[in-house]
Amino acid sequence: MKVGILGSGAMGCLFGAAFHRAGCDVTLIDVSRPHIDAINANGLELDTRAGVEHLPIPACLPQDATGPFDLMVVFTKTFHTDRALQGIAHAIGPGTHLLSLQNGLGNDRRLAGVVSDDRVMVGASMLPSDLVGPGKVRSHGEGYSKLYPAFDGDPAFAQQVADALTKGGLPAVLDPKIHEAIWSKAIFNAAMNPMCALTLRTPGFLGASEQARETIRAVVEEGVAAAHANGFAVDARPIHDLTQVSMTDHADHEASMLQDIKAGRLTEVDAINGAIVEAAKAAGIAAPVTQTLWHLVKLEEAKLAKS
């Protein structure tokens, strides 16, 4: 399988490594020249609980990617999706499948139209991963991934993808209720990511604060109510449990939104908290705590714009 990883940051490199271990022909595609140069010069350095690996995976800028790919895994920020896909259009052929493992809601609609609906897949991954420097990724913690065709397509190719990831060390399964899984991840991220970004702290800090834990619980309950109001049968208990795992087993993991704020970048809060709030409003219910966190992160972004 010829696999392109579009957006080869922390998560993209983690998944690219799994496909590489499974014997796939992998290319890491990113816009960061220092990151690409480091990978091509020294291999991808991946630090996991099993040890440190140096993997000889080629990396390139989007315009230098050679297709067509059998699978393009999209890991870009949600607000970069359209531009990123336009930049890689020359490497997407008539048989290319797209898989979004991005944060937030609505990624299936962003991929629709680039390839036929039957070749669009979406997924959710609950694995921690941090980019610690050019060409260097750290992932200390356990997790899993789920994926499935976004629009009721044939799951045969999706099964090949899940099997390759599992063979490469990242357990993955097919889930026909993938949209419920995506909602669950979005709710988890809406609870944890803004709190990390606003406090400039990792989940372990939040776990030590009763005020933080109460806020996290409230966001989870609001998100589940919004999901139910939109017809998605999401269970609150596993999300509450996952926030606890985040505050203990992944205590030192820097959430992507925290990384963005520290680096002076825009966040994906609109696709996470914002999307949940808008979905709640469309169904006639409120999500006040989720909305407050959304607005506070947008204020942080406004500060970045003026700095």
TORKE-312183 format. One record per residue (C-alpha): residue number from 1; x, y, z. Coordinates in nm, 3 decimals, always signed. Example, Ala and Ser with C-alpha at 12.3 -4.5 7.8 and 13.67 -1.06 7.14 Angstrom:
<mardrens>
<mardren num="1" px="+1.230" py="-0.450" pz="+0.780"/>
<mardren num="2" px="+1.367" py="-0.106" pz="+0.714"/>
</mardrens>
This chain:
<mardrens>
<mardren num="1" px="+0.000" py="+0.000" pz="+0.000"/>
<mardren num="2" px="+0.137" py="+0.342" pz="-0.100"/>
<mardren num="3" px="+0.053" py="+0.576" pz="+0.187"/>
<mardren num="4" px="+0.090" py="+0.953" pz="+0.213"/>
<mardren num="5" px="+0.067" py="+1.127" pz="+0.550"/>
<mardren num="6" px="-0.061" py="+1.478" pz="+0.481"/>
<mardren num="7" px="+0.041" py="+1.685" pz="+0.782"/>
<mardren num="8" px="+0.329" py="+1.492" pz="+0.939"/>
<mardren num="9" px="+0.342" py="+1.649" pz="+1.281"/>
<mardren num="10" px="+0.330" py="+1.452" pz="+1.604"/>
<mardren num="11" px="+0.030" py="+1.234" pz="+1.516"/>
<mardren num="12" px="+0.110" py="+1.208" pz="+1.147"/>
<mardren num="13" px="+0.459" py="+1.078" pz="+1.222"/>
<mardren num="14" px="+0.323" py="+0.831" pz="+1.479"/>
<mardren num="15" px="+0.085" py="+0.684" pz="+1.221"/>
<mardren num="16" px="+0.339" py="+0.702" pz="+0.941"/>
<mardren num="17" px="+0.573" py="+0.494" pz="+1.158"/>
<mardren num="18" px="+0.303" py="+0.230" pz="+1.209"/>
<mardren num="19" px="+0.233" py="+0.202" pz="+0.835"/>
<mardren num="20" px="+0.609" py="+0.181" pz="+0.773"/>
<mardren num="21" px="+0.651" py="-0.102" pz="+1.026"/>
<mardren num="22" px="+0.365" py="-0.285" pz="+0.852"/>
<mardren num="23" px="+0.557" py="-0.281" pz="+0.524"/>
<mardren num="24" px="+0.371" py="+0.001" pz="+0.349"/>
<mardren num="25" px="+0.542" py="+0.246" pz="+0.113"/>
<mardren num="26" px="+0.510" py="+0.560" pz="+0.326"/>
<mardren num="27" px="+0.584" py="+0.924" pz="+0.250"/>
<mardren num="28" px="+0.565" py="+1.189" pz="+0.524"/>
<mardren num="29" px="+0.431" py="+1.513" pz="+0.373"/>
<mardren num="30" px="+0.463" py="+1.842" pz="+0.558"/>
<mardren num="31" px="+0.523" py="+2.214" pz="+0.502"/>
<mardren num="32" px="+0.801" py="+2.248" pz="+0.761"/>
<mardren num="33" px="+1.134" py="+2.241" pz="+0.579"/>
<mardren num="34" px="+1.343" py="+2.191" pz="+0.898"/>
<mardren num="35" px="+1.124" py="+1.896" pz="+0.999"/>
<mardren num="36" px="+1.147" py="+1.737" pz="+0.653"/>
<mardren num="37" px="+1.523" py="+1.791" pz="+0.632"/>
<mardren num="38" px="+1.579" py="+1.636" pz="+0.975"/>
<mardren num="39" px="+1.376" py="+1.326" pz="+0.884"/>
<mardren num="40" px="+1.553" py="+1.281" pz="+0.552"/>
<mardren num="41" px="+1.897" py="+1.331" pz="+0.710"/>
<mardren num="42" px="+1.859" py="+1.119" pz="+1.024"/>
<mardren num="43" px="+1.538" py="+0.919" pz="+0.988"/>
<mardren num="44" px="+1.228" py="+0.978" pz="+1.196"/>
<mardren num="45" px="+1.319" py="+0.959" pz="+1.565"/>
<mardren num="46" px="+1.028" py="+0.806" pz="+1.755"/>
<mardren num="47" px="+1.046" py="+0.779" pz="+2.133"/>
<mardren num="48" px="+0.787" py="+0.543" pz="+2.283"/>
<mardren num="49" px="+0.766" py="+0.335" pz="+2.599"/>
<mardren num="50" px="+0.922" py="+0.051" pz="+2.398"/>
<mardren num="51" px="+1.234" py="+0.260" pz="+2.333"/>
<mardren num="52" px="+1.373" py="+0.497" pz="+2.070"/>
<mardren num="53" px="+1.355" py="+0.410" pz="+1.698"/>
<mardren num="54" px="+1.513" py="+0.578" pz="+1.398"/>
<mardren num="55" px="+1.296" py="+0.497" pz="+1.097"/>
<mardren num="56" px="+1.410" py="+0.562" pz="+0.737"/>
<mardren num="57" px="+1.085" py="+0.712" pz="+0.609"/>
<mardren num="58" px="+1.114" py="+0.967" pz="+0.325"/>
<mardren num="59" px="+0.965" py="+1.312" pz="+0.381"/>
<mardren num="60" px="+0.884" py="+1.591" pz="+0.137"/>
<mardren num="61" px="+0.697" py="+1.914" pz="+0.077"/>
<mardren num="62" px="+0.348" py="+1.870" pz="-0.075"/>
<mardren num="63" px="+0.454" py="+1.986" pz="-0.420"/>
<mardren num="64" px="+0.731" py="+1.725" pz="-0.427"/>
<mardren num="65" px="+0.512" py="+1.425" pz="-0.343"/>
<mardren num="66" px="+0.498" py="+1.159" pz="-0.613"/>
<mardren num="67" px="+0.164" py="+0.983" pz="-0.655"/>
<mardren num="68" px="-0.077" py="+0.847" pz="-0.704"/>
<mardren num="69" px="-0.121" py="+0.722" pz="-0.348"/>
<mardren num="70" px="-0.350" py="+0.436" pz="-0.251"/>
<mardren num="71" px="-0.422" py="+0.609" pz="+0.079"/>
<mardren num="72" px="-0.380" py="+0.969" pz="+0.188"/>
<mardren num="73" px="-0.415" py="+1.014" pz="+0.565"/>
<mardren num="74" px="-0.511" py="+1.371" pz="+0.650"/>
<mardren num="75" px="-0.371" py="+1.509" pz="+0.976"/>
<mardren num="76" px="-0.359" py="+1.881" pz="+0.894"/>
<mardren num="77" px="-0.531" py="+2.138" pz="+1.111"/>
<mardren num="78" px="-0.899" py="+2.151" pz="+1.019"/>
<mardren num="79" px="-0.876" py="+2.508" pz="+0.889"/>
<mardren num="80" px="-0.591" py="+2.406" pz="+0.656"/>
<mardren num="81" px="-0.771" py="+2.106" pz="+0.503"/>
<mardren num="82" px="-0.893" py="+2.265" pz="+0.179"/>
<mardren num="83" px="-0.561" py="+2.431" pz="+0.099"/>
<mardren num="84" px="-0.362" py="+2.120" pz="+0.191"/>
<mardren num="85" px="-0.569" py="+1.897" pz="-0.037"/>
<mardren num="86" px="-0.535" py="+2.147" pz="-0.321"/>
<mardren num="87" px="-0.159" py="+2.139" pz="-0.272"/>
<mardren num="88" px="-0.145" py="+1.760" pz="-0.299"/>
<mardren num="89" px="-0.410" py="+1.722" pz="-0.575"/>
<mardren num="90" px="-0.149" py="+1.608" pz="-0.828"/>
<mardren num="91" px="-0.077" py="+1.299" pz="-0.614"/>
<mardren num="92" px="-0.442" py="+1.197" pz="-0.569"/>
<mardren num="93" px="-0.547" py="+0.951" pz="-0.836"/>
<mardren num="94" px="-0.877" py="+0.785" pz="-0.936"/>
<mardren num="95" px="-0.816" py="+0.505" pz="-0.686"/>
<mardren num="96" px="-0.691" py="+0.713" pz="-0.392"/>
<mardren num="97" px="-0.874" py="+0.681" pz="-0.062"/>
<mardren num="98" px="-0.876" py="+0.966" pz="+0.189"/>
<mardren num="99" px="-0.880" py="+0.909" pz="+0.564"/>
<mardren num="100" px="-0.929" py="+1.197" pz="+0.806"/>
<mardren num="101" px="-0.803" py="+1.139" pz="+1.159"/>
<mardren num="102" px="-0.829" py="+1.510" pz="+1.238"/>
<mardren num="103" px="-0.978" py="+1.670" pz="+1.546"/>
<mardren num="104" px="-1.329" py="+1.809" pz="+1.565"/>
<mardren num="105" px="-1.653" py="+1.766" pz="+1.377"/>
<mardren num="106" px="-1.731" py="+1.798" pz="+1.005"/>
<mardren num="107" px="-1.412" py="+1.653" pz="+0.855"/>
<mardren num="108" px="-1.610" py="+1.411" pz="+0.637"/>
<mardren num="109" px="-1.773" py="+1.707" pz="+0.462"/>
<mardren num="110" px="-1.435" py="+1.871" pz="+0.408"/>
<mardren num="111" px="-1.310" py="+1.565" pz="+0.217"/>
<mardren num="112" px="-1.626" py="+1.511" pz="+0.016"/>
<mardren num="113" px="-1.583" py="+1.625" pz="-0.341"/>
<mardren num="114" px="-1.207" py="+1.567" pz="-0.350"/>
<mardren num="115" px="-1.264" py="+1.198" pz="-0.417"/>
<mardren num="116" px="-1.589" py="+1.004" pz="-0.460"/>
<mardren num="117" px="-1.788" py="+0.952" pz="-0.140"/>
<mardren num="118" px="-1.715" py="+0.579" pz="-0.138"/>
<mardren num="119" px="-1.342" py="+0.655" pz="-0.097"/>
<mardren num="120" px="-1.378" py="+0.887" pz="+0.203"/>
<mardren num="121" px="-1.301" py="+0.742" pz="+0.546"/>
<mardren num="122" px="-1.302" py="+0.908" pz="+0.886"/>
<mardren num="123" px="-1.163" py="+0.799" pz="+1.217"/>
<mardren num="124" px="-1.083" py="+0.888" pz="+1.574"/>
<mardren num="125" px="-0.761" py="+0.818" pz="+1.757"/>
<mardren num="126" px="-0.701" py="+0.849" pz="+2.130"/>
<mardren num="127" px="-0.323" py="+0.818" pz="+2.120"/>
<mardren num="128" px="-0.091" py="+1.077" pz="+2.276"/>
<mardren num="129" px="+0.192" py="+1.217" pz="+2.066"/>
<mardren num="130" px="+0.422" py="+1.519" pz="+2.098"/>
<mardren num="131" px="+0.656" py="+1.679" pz="+1.844"/>
<mardren num="132" px="+0.965" py="+1.753" pz="+2.053"/>
<mardren num="133" px="+1.180" py="+1.893" pz="+1.771"/>
<mardren num="134" px="+1.243" py="+1.865" pz="+1.397"/>
<mardren num="135" px="+1.225" py="+1.497" pz="+1.308"/>
<mardren num="136" px="+1.164" py="+1.393" pz="+1.671"/>
<mardren num="137" px="+0.835" py="+1.259" pz="+1.809"/>
<mardren num="138" px="+0.753" py="+1.130" pz="+2.158"/>
<mardren num="139" px="+0.453" py="+0.909" pz="+2.240"/>
<mardren num="140" px="+0.438" py="+0.773" pz="+2.594"/>
<mardren num="141" px="+0.095" py="+0.630" pz="+2.662"/>
<mardren num="142" px="-0.154" py="+0.376" pz="+2.537"/>
<mardren num="143" px="-0.452" py="+0.433" pz="+2.312"/>
<mardren num="144" px="-0.655" py="+0.305" pz="+2.020"/>
<mardren num="145" px="-0.802" py="+0.412" pz="+1.688"/>
<mardren num="146" px="-1.135" py="+0.354" pz="+1.515"/>
<mardren num="147" px="-1.219" py="+0.417" pz="+1.151"/>
<mardren num="148" px="-1.489" py="+0.348" pz="+0.893"/>
<mardren num="149" px="-1.617" py="+0.475" pz="+0.558"/>
<mardren num="150" px="-1.778" py="+0.815" pz="+0.614"/>
<mardren num="151" px="-2.070" py="+0.766" pz="+0.377"/>
<mardren num="152" px="-2.166" py="+0.398" pz="+0.401"/>
<mardren num="153" px="-1.905" py="+0.278" pz="+0.152"/>
<mardren num="154" px="-1.760" py="-0.072" pz="+0.130"/>
<mardren num="155" px="-1.546" py="-0.127" pz="+0.443"/>
<mardren num="156" px="-1.305" py="-0.370" pz="+0.272"/>
<mardren num="157" px="-1.030" py="-0.112" pz="+0.215"/>
<mardren num="158" px="-1.086" py="+0.036" pz="+0.561"/>
<mardren num="159" px="-1.021" py="-0.311" pz="+0.703"/>
<mardren num="160" px="-0.687" py="-0.323" pz="+0.518"/>
<mardren num="161" px="-0.595" py="+0.011" pz="+0.673"/>
<mardren num="162" px="-0.692" py="-0.102" pz="+1.023"/>
<mardren num="163" px="-0.500" py="-0.427" pz="+0.980"/>
<mardren num="164" px="-0.187" py="-0.239" pz="+0.867"/>
<mardren num="165" px="-0.202" py="-0.003" pz="+1.164"/>
<mardren num="166" px="-0.249" py="-0.290" pz="+1.405"/>
<mardren num="167" px="+0.039" py="-0.482" pz="+1.248"/>
<mardren num="168" px="+0.252" py="-0.169" pz="+1.281"/>
<mardren num="169" px="+0.187" py="-0.139" pz="+1.652"/>
<mardren num="170" px="-0.112" py="+0.098" pz="+1.667"/>
<mardren num="171" px="-0.427" py="-0.106" pz="+1.741"/>
<mardren num="172" px="-0.713" py="-0.005" pz="+1.511"/>
<mardren num="173" px="-1.061" py="-0.143" pz="+1.453"/>
<mardren num="174" px="-1.353" py="-0.074" pz="+1.225"/>
<mardren num="175" px="-1.651" py="+0.091" pz="+1.391"/>
<mardren num="176" px="-1.976" py="+0.124" pz="+1.193"/>
<mardren num="177" px="-2.080" py="+0.387" pz="+1.449"/>
<mardren num="178" px="-1.776" py="+0.598" pz="+1.364"/>
<mardren num="179" px="-1.965" py="+0.927" pz="+1.385"/>
<mardren num="180" px="-2.051" py="+0.854" pz="+1.750"/>
<mardren num="181" px="-1.682" py="+0.782" pz="+1.807"/>
<mardren num="182" px="-1.586" py="+1.113" pz="+1.645"/>
<mardren num="183" px="-1.839" py="+1.297" pz="+1.859"/>
<mardren num="184" px="-1.695" py="+1.127" pz="+2.167"/>
<mardren num="185" px="-1.342" py="+1.236" pz="+2.081"/>
<mardren num="186" px="-1.458" py="+1.591" pz="+2.005"/>
<mardren num="187" px="-1.629" py="+1.608" pz="+2.344"/>
<mardren num="188" px="-1.316" py="+1.478" pz="+2.517"/>
<mardren num="189" px="-1.104" py="+1.735" pz="+2.334"/>
<mardren num="190" px="-1.351" py="+2.014" pz="+2.413"/>
<mardren num="191" px="-1.314" py="+1.933" pz="+2.781"/>
<mardren num="192" px="-0.937" py="+1.883" pz="+2.800"/>
<mardren num="193" px="-0.769" py="+2.090" pz="+2.527"/>
<mardren num="194" px="-0.896" py="+2.439" pz="+2.616"/>
<mardren num="195" px="-0.827" py="+2.383" pz="+2.985"/>
<mardren num="196" px="-0.466" py="+2.291" pz="+2.905"/>
<mardren num="197" px="-0.432" py="+2.583" pz="+2.664"/>
<mardren num="198" px="-0.578" py="+2.840" pz="+2.903"/>
<mardren num="199" px="-0.374" py="+2.729" pz="+3.205"/>
<mardren num="200" px="-0.059" py="+2.655" pz="+3.000"/>
<mardren num="201" px="-0.041" py="+2.325" pz="+3.187"/>
<mardren num="202" px="-0.064" py="+1.953" pz="+3.105"/>
<mardren num="203" px="-0.350" py="+1.722" pz="+3.218"/>
<mardren num="204" px="-0.175" py="+1.620" pz="+3.541"/>
<mardren num="205" px="-0.212" py="+1.978" pz="+3.666"/>
<mardren num="206" px="-0.584" py="+1.972" pz="+3.589"/>
<mardren num="207" px="-0.630" py="+1.645" pz="+3.773"/>
<mardren num="208" px="-0.499" py="+1.804" pz="+4.092"/>
<mardren num="209" px="-0.765" py="+2.080" pz="+4.083"/>
<mardren num="210" px="-1.125" py="+2.018" pz="+4.187"/>
<mardren num="211" px="-1.232" py="+2.330" pz="+3.997"/>
<mardren num="212" px="-1.073" py="+2.195" pz="+3.680"/>
<mardren num="213" px="-1.228" py="+1.852" pz="+3.726"/>
<mardren num="214" px="-1.574" py="+2.006" pz="+3.777"/>
<mardren num="215" px="-1.536" py="+2.213" pz="+3.461"/>
<mardren num="216" px="-1.423" py="+1.910" pz="+3.262"/>
<mardren num="217" px="-1.721" py="+1.707" pz="+3.386"/>
<mardren num="218" px="-1.960" py="+1.988" pz="+3.289"/>
<mardren num="219" px="-1.821" py="+2.012" pz="+2.935"/>
<mardren num="220" px="-1.853" py="+1.636" pz="+2.889"/>
<mardren num="221" px="-2.218" py="+1.641" pz="+3.000"/>
<mardren num="222" px="-2.297" py="+1.936" pz="+2.771"/>
<mardren num="223" px="-2.128" py="+1.767" pz="+2.476"/>
<mardren num="224" px="-2.315" py="+1.441" pz="+2.529"/>
<mardren num="225" px="-2.644" py="+1.630" pz="+2.549"/>
<mardren num="226" px="-2.560" py="+1.804" pz="+2.219"/>
<mardren num="227" px="-2.474" py="+1.472" pz="+2.057"/>
<mardren num="228" px="-2.802" py="+1.315" pz="+2.172"/>
<mardren num="229" px="-2.998" py="+1.616" pz="+2.050"/>
<mardren num="230" px="-2.840" py="+1.566" pz="+1.707"/>
<mardren num="231" px="-2.921" py="+1.195" pz="+1.691"/>
<mardren num="232" px="-2.587" py="+1.045" pz="+1.803"/>
<mardren num="233" px="-2.611" py="+0.794" pz="+2.087"/>
<mardren num="234" px="-2.293" py="+0.890" pz="+2.272"/>
<mardren num="235" px="-2.224" py="+0.739" pz="+2.616"/>
<mardren num="236" px="-2.088" py="+0.985" pz="+2.874"/>
<mardren num="237" px="-1.921" py="+0.730" pz="+3.102"/>
<mardren num="238" px="-1.633" py="+0.628" pz="+2.870"/>
<mardren num="239" px="-1.555" py="+0.996" pz="+2.802"/>
<mardren num="240" px="-1.545" py="+1.075" pz="+3.173"/>
<mardren num="241" px="-1.318" py="+0.772" pz="+3.218"/>
<mardren num="242" px="-1.091" py="+0.889" pz="+2.936"/>
<mardren num="243" px="-1.051" py="+1.234" pz="+3.092"/>
<mardren num="244" px="-0.935" py="+1.059" pz="+3.409"/>
<mardren num="245" px="-0.684" py="+0.852" pz="+3.209"/>
<mardren num="246" px="-0.562" py="+1.174" pz="+3.048"/>
<mardren num="247" px="-0.503" py="+1.332" pz="+3.389"/>
<mardren num="248" px="-0.313" py="+1.028" pz="+3.519"/>
<mardren num="249" px="-0.157" py="+0.806" pz="+3.251"/>
<mardren num="250" px="-0.102" py="+1.098" pz="+3.008"/>
<mardren num="251" px="-0.035" py="+1.355" pz="+3.281"/>
<mardren num="252" px="+0.262" py="+1.516" pz="+3.103"/>
<mardren num="253" px="+0.119" py="+1.511" pz="+2.748"/>
<mardren num="254" px="+0.093" py="+1.854" pz="+2.587"/>
<mardren num="255" px="-0.248" py="+1.878" pz="+2.422"/>
<mardren num="256" px="-0.240" py="+2.008" pz="+2.065"/>
<mardren num="257" px="-0.423" py="+2.325" pz="+2.164"/>
<mardren num="258" px="-0.164" py="+2.394" pz="+2.434"/>
<mardren num="259" px="+0.114" py="+2.338" pz="+2.182"/>
<mardren num="260" px="-0.054" py="+2.583" pz="+1.945"/>
<mardren num="261" px="-0.095" py="+2.858" pz="+2.203"/>
<mardren num="262" px="+0.263" py="+2.820" pz="+2.323"/>
<mardren num="263" px="+0.387" py="+2.837" pz="+1.963"/>
<mardren num="264" px="+0.174" py="+3.142" pz="+1.879"/>
<mardren num="265" px="-0.048" py="+2.954" pz="+1.633"/>
<mardren num="266" px="-0.422" py="+2.946" pz="+1.576"/>
<mardren num="267" px="-0.600" py="+2.654" pz="+1.740"/>
<mardren num="268" px="-0.873" py="+2.416" pz="+1.627"/>
<mardren num="269" px="-1.114" py="+2.537" pz="+1.895"/>
<mardren num="270" px="-1.373" py="+2.638" pz="+1.630"/>
<mardren num="271" px="-1.393" py="+2.280" pz="+1.498"/>
<mardren num="272" px="-1.407" py="+2.137" pz="+1.852"/>
<mardren num="273" px="-1.582" py="+2.356" pz="+2.111"/>
<mardren num="274" px="-1.731" py="+2.586" pz="+1.849"/>
<mardren num="275" px="-1.876" py="+2.301" pz="+1.646"/>
<mardren num="276" px="-2.032" py="+2.143" pz="+1.956"/>
<mardren num="277" px="-2.185" py="+2.474" pz="+2.065"/>
<mardren num="278" px="-2.328" py="+2.537" pz="+1.716"/>
<mardren num="279" px="-2.467" py="+2.183" pz="+1.698"/>
<mardren num="280" px="-2.629" py="+2.233" pz="+2.039"/>
<mardren num="281" px="-2.783" py="+2.563" pz="+1.931"/>
<mardren num="282" px="-2.917" py="+2.405" pz="+1.612"/>
<mardren num="283" px="-3.094" py="+2.147" pz="+1.827"/>
<mardren num="284" px="-3.235" py="+2.411" pz="+2.060"/>
<mardren num="285" px="-3.016" py="+2.350" pz="+2.365"/>
<mardren num="286" px="-2.738" py="+2.544" pz="+2.536"/>
<mardren num="287" px="-2.379" py="+2.449" pz="+2.616"/>
<mardren num="288" px="-2.267" py="+2.743" pz="+2.833"/>
<mardren num="289" px="-1.945" py="+2.602" pz="+2.982"/>
<mardren num="290" px="-1.829" py="+2.470" pz="+2.645"/>
<mardren num="291" px="-1.910" py="+2.809" pz="+2.491"/>
<mardren num="292" px="-1.719" py="+2.997" pz="+2.763"/>
<mardren num="293" px="-1.406" py="+2.791" pz="+2.701"/>
<mardren num="294" px="-1.447" py="+2.847" pz="+2.326"/>
<mardren num="295" px="-1.467" py="+3.223" pz="+2.375"/>
<mardren num="296" px="-1.171" py="+3.232" pz="+2.615"/>
<mardren num="297" px="-0.949" py="+3.046" pz="+2.369"/>
<mardren num="298" px="-1.061" py="+3.282" pz="+2.092"/>
<mardren num="299" px="-0.945" py="+3.571" pz="+2.317"/>
<mardren num="300" px="-0.607" py="+3.400" pz="+2.345"/>
<mardren num="301" px="-0.594" py="+3.381" pz="+1.965"/>
<mardren num="302" px="-0.684" py="+3.751" pz="+1.944"/>
<mardren num="303" px="-0.388" py="+3.829" pz="+2.171"/>
<mardren num="304" px="-0.161" py="+3.633" pz="+1.938"/>
<mardren num="305" px="-0.283" py="+3.831" pz="+1.640"/>
<mardren num="306" px="-0.186" py="+4.160" pz="+1.813"/>
<mardren num="307" px="+0.152" py="+4.045" pz="+1.942"/>
</mardrens>
